[in-house]
């Protein structure tokens, strides 16, 4: 498109996320995250004493992914609502939000990693001959590297897909895959560049503090005097694991960066124009979000065409307190609602102008969410009839109606 740079709004938001992640204030969020991982390590240590290794490794691997998904969800949910510097106890993220995010991501992780695990078993990657140590050729290194990269990408891709879904059922539809790999594929390099670059910058800046903190953790877990064989074994294990503790804090903190970037990725939509301003018009949104969003925009436009500008009329009466209360309670908490107006309206079957609530819904919302929202409004006993508008007829409504709500 001439005159438009294909620079996503996410690129600027990602830079802001990284800037907040490398600021010293992030340690107020890193500390509770570290405690979560320490609790997981403690539970793992207890389980290692009672479970055989063959069953312990898969269990700990799955549990670690669930814990990581929960922590990522704790920061992805508020970031998707614009709070890209949210802490561990953000008011924009409830405990249930992170749980459901984890469950949705778990479905995608299974869909992606189970075939990879089957491939690893089928190729017998653990065998030395696979890696060319013996009679086999060196192509095993190439295949092994590809599998390793895919295994590393699987969790982050799953979390990105989960951020799009509104329910677990959505994970079994093609919508999330189309959104990520068609509509938003140009943002994926920026996402991983911000993720890897931000983490490395954090590691460089806070290398000395993390070494000191990690050493203190290792010393706290090491017995001062090894009087028994068990204490001696624990002391030896802590000495061997001490180098790994250096990376404990940066690795634990990575869930903060990943979650915030995923939330920013979800809400960072638009293109940078020549003027330097971001454009998020309906045309760009429709083009950017592919087939599913085109269907959403088409549905909303059909409703808008049923209410042309000449069907609206001025309405100069003050809204009642009950009406204002309903709008605040029902529309103010829904992210899909962009604006609400009180306006006069008349259809072809109505003889006179009728006061109605004109609700503008974000065309970026999923079609299923819009349908659920309309059903919810219908079941909530609205104080007057409802109509739904788009930007195609908002100008007439804004000129003639009384605005009751505007999304910030």
C-alpha positions as CSV (number, residue, x, y, z in Angstrom):
1,X,0.0,0.0,0.0
2,X,1.6,3.2,-1.1
3,X,2.3,5.7,1.6
4,X,2.2,3.1,4.3
5,X,5.1,1.5,6.1
6,X,4.4,-2.1,7.1
7,X,5.7,-1.4,10.6
8,X,3.4,-2.9,13.1
9,X,2.4,-1.0,16.2
10,X,3.7,-4.0,18.2
11,X,7.2,-3.0,17.3
12,X,6.9,0.1,19.4
13,X,5.0,-1.6,22.2
14,X,7.7,-4.4,22.3
15,X,10.4,-1.8,22.9
16,X,8.4,-0.3,25.8
17,X,8.0,-3.8,27.2
18,X,11.7,-4.5,27.1
19,X,12.5,-1.0,28.6
20,X,10.3,-1.8,31.6
21,X,11.7,-5.3,31.9
22,X,15.3,-4.1,32.2
23,X,14.5,-1.4,34.8
24,X,15.4,-2.1,38.4
25,X,11.8,-1.9,39.5
26,X,11.2,-5.3,37.8
27,X,12.8,-7.0,40.7
28,X,9.7,-6.4,42.8
29,X,8.0,-8.7,40.3
30,X,11.0,-11.1,39.9
31,X,11.1,-12.0,43.6
32,X,7.6,-13.6,43.8
33,X,8.2,-15.4,40.5
34,X,11.4,-16.8,42.0
35,X,9.5,-18.0,45.0
36,X,7.1,-19.8,42.7
37,X,9.9,-21.7,41.0
38,X,11.6,-22.4,44.3
39,X,8.4,-24.0,45.5
40,X,8.3,-26.1,42.3
41,X,11.9,-27.1,42.9
42,X,11.0,-28.2,46.5
43,X,8.1,-30.2,45.3
44,X,10.3,-31.8,42.6
45,X,12.9,-32.7,45.2
46,X,10.2,-34.4,47.4
47,X,8.8,-36.3,44.4
48,X,12.3,-37.5,43.4
49,X,12.5,-39.3,46.7
50,X,9.4,-41.3,46.2
51,X,8.9,-41.8,42.4
52,X,11.0,-43.8,40.0
53,X,13.1,-41.8,37.4
54,X,11.1,-43.2,34.5
55,X,7.9,-41.7,35.7
56,X,9.4,-38.6,37.4
57,X,10.9,-37.0,34.3
58,X,7.6,-36.7,32.2
59,X,5.7,-35.6,35.3
60,X,8.2,-32.8,36.1
61,X,8.4,-31.8,32.5
62,X,4.6,-31.4,32.2
63,X,4.3,-29.6,35.6
64,X,7.1,-27.2,34.7
65,X,5.3,-26.2,31.5
66,X,2.0,-25.7,33.5
67,X,3.8,-23.5,36.0
68,X,5.5,-21.5,33.3
69,X,2.2,-21.1,31.4
70,X,0.5,-19.9,34.6
71,X,3.2,-17.3,35.2
72,X,3.2,-16.2,31.6
73,X,-0.6,-15.8,31.8
74,X,-0.3,-13.7,35.0
75,X,1.5,-11.1,32.9
76,X,0.0,-11.7,29.4
77,X,-3.6,-10.9,30.5
78,X,-3.0,-7.4,31.9
79,X,-0.5,-6.6,29.1
80,X,-3.3,-7.5,26.6
81,X,-5.4,-4.8,28.3
82,X,-2.6,-2.2,27.9
83,X,-0.8,-2.6,31.3
84,X,2.6,-3.8,30.0
85,X,4.3,-3.1,33.3
86,X,1.9,-5.1,35.5
87,X,3.2,-6.7,38.6
88,X,2.6,-10.2,39.9
89,X,-0.6,-9.1,41.8
90,X,-2.0,-6.9,39.0
91,X,-5.6,-5.9,39.5
92,X,-6.1,-6.5,35.8
93,X,-5.4,-10.2,36.1
94,X,-7.5,-12.6,38.3
95,X,-6.3,-16.0,39.4
96,X,-8.8,-17.7,37.2
97,X,-7.6,-15.8,34.1
98,X,-4.1,-17.3,34.4
99,X,-5.5,-20.7,35.0
100,X,-7.7,-20.7,31.9
101,X,-4.8,-19.3,29.9
102,X,-2.7,-22.2,31.1
103,X,-5.3,-24.7,30.1
104,X,-5.7,-23.2,26.6
105,X,-1.9,-23.2,26.2
106,X,-1.7,-26.8,27.4
107,X,-3.9,-27.9,24.5
108,X,-1.7,-26.2,22.0
109,X,1.5,-27.6,23.6
110,X,0.0,-31.1,23.3
111,X,-0.9,-30.5,19.7
112,X,2.6,-29.3,18.9
113,X,4.9,-31.3,21.1
114,X,3.3,-34.8,20.9
115,X,4.2,-35.2,17.2
116,X,7.7,-33.9,18.0
117,X,8.1,-36.4,20.8
118,X,6.8,-39.2,18.5
119,X,9.4,-38.1,15.9
120,X,12.2,-38.2,18.5
121,X,11.2,-41.7,19.5
122,X,10.9,-42.8,15.9
123,X,14.3,-41.5,14.9
124,X,15.9,-42.6,18.1
125,X,17.7,-39.3,18.5
126,X,19.3,-40.4,21.7
127,X,21.3,-43.0,19.8
128,X,25.0,-42.0,19.1
129,X,24.6,-43.4,15.5
130,X,21.9,-40.8,14.8
131,X,24.4,-38.0,15.3
132,X,26.9,-39.5,12.9
133,X,29.0,-41.1,15.5
134,X,29.4,-44.4,13.7
135,X,28.3,-45.6,10.3
136,X,25.5,-43.0,9.9
137,X,26.0,-39.7,8.0
138,X,26.1,-36.4,9.7
139,X,22.6,-35.4,8.6
140,X,21.5,-36.3,12.1
141,X,22.9,-33.1,13.3
142,X,20.6,-31.1,11.0
143,X,17.5,-33.0,11.9
144,X,18.4,-32.9,15.6
145,X,18.9,-29.1,15.4
146,X,15.5,-28.6,13.7
147,X,13.8,-30.7,16.3
148,X,15.5,-28.9,19.1
149,X,14.4,-25.5,17.6
150,X,10.8,-26.7,17.2
151,X,10.8,-28.0,20.8
152,X,12.1,-24.6,22.0
153,X,9.5,-22.6,20.0
154,X,6.6,-24.8,20.9
155,X,5.8,-23.2,24.3
156,X,6.0,-19.6,23.1
157,X,4.0,-20.4,20.0
158,X,1.4,-22.2,22.2
159,X,1.2,-19.2,24.5
160,X,0.8,-16.8,21.6
161,X,-2.1,-19.0,20.2
162,X,-3.7,-19.2,23.7
163,X,-3.8,-15.4,23.9
164,X,-6.1,-15.3,20.9
165,X,-8.6,-17.9,22.2
166,X,-11.6,-17.0,24.3
167,X,-12.2,-20.6,25.4
168,X,-10.6,-24.1,25.3
169,X,-13.0,-25.0,22.4
170,X,-11.3,-22.2,20.3
171,X,-8.1,-24.2,20.5
172,X,-9.5,-26.8,18.2
173,X,-10.5,-24.4,15.5
174,X,-8.3,-23.0,12.7
175,X,-8.9,-19.4,13.8
176,X,-5.8,-19.0,16.2
177,X,-3.5,-20.6,13.6
178,X,-4.7,-18.2,10.8
179,X,-4.4,-15.3,13.2
180,X,-0.8,-16.0,14.1
181,X,0.7,-17.4,10.9
182,X,-1.3,-15.3,8.4
183,X,-2.5,-12.1,9.9
184,X,0.4,-11.5,12.4
185,X,3.3,-13.5,10.9
186,X,5.2,-10.3,10.1
187,X,5.3,-9.5,13.8
188,X,6.8,-12.9,14.8
189,X,10.4,-11.8,14.0
190,X,10.0,-8.7,16.2
191,X,8.5,-10.8,19.0
192,X,11.4,-13.2,19.1
193,X,14.0,-10.5,18.6
194,X,12.5,-8.6,21.6
195,X,12.3,-11.8,23.7
196,X,15.9,-12.9,23.0
197,X,17.4,-9.4,23.0
198,X,15.6,-8.3,26.1
199,X,16.6,-11.4,28.1
200,X,20.3,-11.0,27.0
201,X,20.3,-7.3,28.0
202,X,18.8,-8.2,31.4
203,X,21.5,-10.9,31.9
204,X,24.3,-8.4,31.0
205,X,23.0,-5.6,33.2
206,X,22.2,-7.7,36.2
207,X,24.9,-10.3,35.9
208,X,26.7,-9.3,39.2
209,X,23.5,-9.0,41.3
210,X,22.2,-12.3,40.0
211,X,25.5,-14.0,40.7
212,X,25.4,-12.7,44.3
213,X,21.7,-13.6,44.8
214,X,22.2,-17.1,43.2
215,X,25.2,-17.7,45.3
216,X,23.3,-16.8,48.4
217,X,20.5,-19.2,47.5
218,X,23.0,-22.0,46.9
219,X,24.7,-21.3,50.3
220,X,21.4,-21.3,52.0
221,X,20.6,-24.8,50.7
222,X,24.1,-26.2,51.4
223,X,24.6,-27.7,54.9
224,X,27.3,-25.9,56.9
225,X,28.6,-29.2,58.3
226,X,28.2,-32.5,56.6
227,X,27.9,-34.8,59.5
228,X,25.9,-37.5,57.8
229,X,26.2,-39.2,54.4
230,X,22.9,-37.5,53.3
231,X,24.2,-34.0,54.3
232,X,27.5,-34.7,52.5
233,X,25.6,-35.8,49.4
234,X,23.5,-32.6,49.5
235,X,26.6,-30.4,49.9
236,X,28.2,-32.1,46.9
237,X,25.1,-31.6,44.8
238,X,24.8,-27.9,45.7
239,X,28.5,-27.4,44.7
240,X,27.8,-29.0,41.3
241,X,24.6,-27.0,40.8
242,X,26.1,-23.7,41.9
243,X,26.9,-22.6,38.3
244,X,23.3,-23.3,37.3
245,X,22.1,-20.9,40.1
246,X,23.7,-18.0,38.2
247,X,21.1,-18.4,35.6
248,X,18.2,-19.1,38.0
249,X,17.0,-15.5,38.3
250,X,17.3,-14.6,34.6
251,X,15.5,-17.8,33.6
252,X,12.8,-17.2,36.3
253,X,12.4,-13.6,35.1
254,X,11.9,-14.7,31.5
255,X,8.3,-15.6,32.2
256,X,7.7,-11.9,33.0
257,X,9.2,-10.8,29.6
258,X,7.4,-13.5,27.7
259,X,4.0,-12.8,29.2
260,X,4.2,-9.0,28.7
261,X,5.4,-9.5,25.1
262,X,2.5,-11.9,24.4
263,X,0.0,-9.5,25.8
264,X,1.5,-6.6,23.8
265,X,1.5,-8.9,20.7
266,X,-2.2,-9.5,21.2
267,X,-3.2,-5.8,21.5
268,X,-0.5,-4.2,19.3
269,X,-2.3,-3.9,16.0
270,X,-1.9,-1.2,13.4
271,X,0.5,0.2,10.8
272,X,2.9,3.1,11.0
273,X,2.0,5.8,8.4
274,X,4.3,8.3,6.8
275,X,3.2,11.0,9.3
276,X,4.5,8.8,12.2
277,X,1.0,8.1,13.5
278,X,-0.4,4.7,13.8
279,X,-3.5,3.8,11.8
280,X,-6.0,1.3,13.0
281,X,-8.9,2.0,10.7
282,X,-11.5,-0.7,10.0
283,X,-10.0,-1.3,6.5
284,X,-6.6,-2.0,8.0
285,X,-8.0,-4.1,10.7
286,X,-10.0,-6.1,8.2
287,X,-7.0,-6.6,5.9
288,X,-4.7,-7.5,8.9
289,X,-6.9,-10.1,10.5
290,X,-7.7,-12.3,7.6
291,X,-10.8,-14.3,6.7
292,X,-12.3,-14.6,10.2
293,X,-12.1,-10.9,10.8
294,X,-13.5,-10.1,7.4
295,X,-16.6,-12.2,8.4
296,X,-16.9,-10.2,11.6
297,X,-16.6,-6.9,9.8
298,X,-19.1,-8.0,7.2
299,X,-21.6,-9.0,9.8
300,X,-21.3,-5.7,11.6
301,X,-21.5,-3.8,8.4
302,X,-24.7,-5.6,7.4
303,X,-26.2,-4.4,10.7
304,X,-24.9,-0.9,10.0
305,X,-26.5,-0.9,6.5
306,X,-29.8,-1.8,8.1
307,X,-29.4,1.5,10.1
308,X,-28.4,4.1,7.6
309,X,-27.6,7.7,8.7
310,X,-31.1,8.9,7.8
311,X,-32.7,6.5,10.2
312,X,-31.2,8.3,13.2
313,X,-32.7,11.3,14.9
314,X,-31.8,13.7,17.6
315,X,-32.6,12.7,21.2
316,X,-32.3,15.6,23.7
317,X,-33.7,14.1,26.9
318,X,-31.3,13.4,29.8
319,X,-30.5,9.8,30.4
320,X,-32.0,8.3,33.6
321,X,-29.8,7.1,36.5
322,X,-30.8,3.5,35.8
323,X,-29.8,3.8,32.2
324,X,-26.4,5.2,33.1
325,X,-25.9,2.5,35.8
326,X,-26.7,-0.3,33.3
327,X,-24.3,1.1,30.7
328,X,-21.5,1.3,33.3
329,X,-22.1,-2.2,34.7
330,X,-22.7,-4.0,31.4
331,X,-20.7,-2.1,28.8
332,X,-17.9,-0.6,30.8
333,X,-16.4,-4.0,31.7
334,X,-16.5,-5.4,28.2
335,X,-13.3,-4.9,26.2
336,X,-15.2,-5.4,22.9
337,X,-17.4,-2.4,23.5
338,X,-15.8,0.8,22.1
339,X,-18.6,3.3,22.7
340,X,-22.3,3.6,23.7
341,X,-24.7,6.4,22.6
342,X,-28.3,7.3,23.4
343,X,-29.9,8.2,20.2
344,X,-33.3,8.4,18.5
345,X,-33.8,5.7,15.8
346,X,-36.6,4.5,13.5
347,X,-36.7,1.4,11.4
348,X,-38.9,0.9,8.3
349,X,-41.5,-1.0,10.5
350,X,-41.6,1.7,13.2
351,X,-44.0,4.7,12.8
352,X,-42.1,7.0,15.1
353,X,-38.6,7.7,16.5
354,X,-37.7,5.4,19.4
355,X,-34.9,6.0,21.9
356,X,-32.3,3.3,21.6
357,X,-28.8,2.5,22.9
358,X,-26.4,2.4,20.0
359,X,-23.4,0.2,20.8
360,X,-20.2,0.2,18.8
361,X,-18.3,-3.2,19.0
362,X,-14.6,-3.6,18.2
363,X,-14.3,-5.4,14.8
364,X,-11.1,-7.0,16.1
365,X,-13.2,-9.1,18.5
366,X,-13.8,-12.7,17.6
367,X,-17.1,-13.5,16.0
368,X,-18.0,-16.0,18.7
369,X,-17.3,-13.3,21.4
370,X,-19.5,-10.8,19.6
371,X,-22.3,-13.3,19.5
372,X,-21.9,-14.1,23.2
373,X,-21.8,-10.4,24.0
374,X,-25.0,-9.7,22.1
375,X,-26.7,-12.6,23.8
376,X,-25.5,-11.4,27.2
377,X,-26.9,-7.9,26.6
378,X,-30.2,-9.4,25.5
379,X,-30.4,-11.5,28.7
380,X,-29.4,-8.6,31.0
381,X,-32.8,-6.7,30.8
382,X,-31.5,-3.6,28.9
383,X,-33.6,-0.5,29.8
384,X,-34.3,0.2,26.2
385,X,-33.9,-1.4,22.7
386,X,-30.3,-2.0,21.5
387,X,-28.8,-1.4,18.1
388,X,-25.2,-2.1,16.9
389,X,-23.2,0.4,14.9
390,X,-19.8,0.5,13.2
391,X,-17.6,3.4,12.1
392,X,-19.6,3.5,8.9
393,X,-22.5,5.1,10.7
394,X,-20.9,6.3,13.9
395,X,-20.6,9.9,12.6
396,X,-24.4,10.3,12.4
397,X,-24.9,8.8,15.8
398,X,-22.2,10.9,17.4
399,X,-23.7,14.1,15.9
400,X,-27.3,13.3,16.9
401,X,-26.9,11.2,20.0
402,X,-25.7,11.5,23.6
403,X,-22.5,9.6,24.4
404,X,-22.8,7.5,27.5
405,X,-19.5,5.6,27.3
406,X,-16.2,5.8,25.4
407,X,-13.4,3.2,25.7
408,X,-10.2,4.9,26.8
